[in-house]
């Protein structure tokens, strides 16, 4: 699989491997849209899909990690595109116009961690979080939320 995705090397800061042997491409947040645009250009828009977006609060590091799990077809191999954004300004460009299937992942990550996906007009609080938590202005997956 790695040779099939070699065209992503200009965007890749480093590669890692996580269980169960999944390749992780670490990219700058400002390059995330370029990565997916390039994948669409080279592989086609029906040759992969984003299966999930996982946000992790790294409070002690002052940042939030975003992992985009992508299934590449026809191999059905899962790779991860990882980026980090500042915890005090958790903003990244949305992929919704490129890959409409990211809608639930972006909305969930916004509601639970407070990540703003610039360009996604569907972001709102209360997508997953109960109204009383929303009213308190808390994001439940933030380590200091007290929820």
Buried (B, 14 or more C-beta within 10 A) or exposed (E): EEEEBEBBEEBBEEBEEEEEEEBBBBBEBEBBBBBBEBBBEEBEEEBBBBEBBBBBBEEEEEBBBBBBBBBBEEEEBBBBBBBBBEBEEBEBBBBBEBBEEBBEBBBBBBBBBBBBBEBBEEBEBEBBBEEEBBEEEBBBBBEEBEB
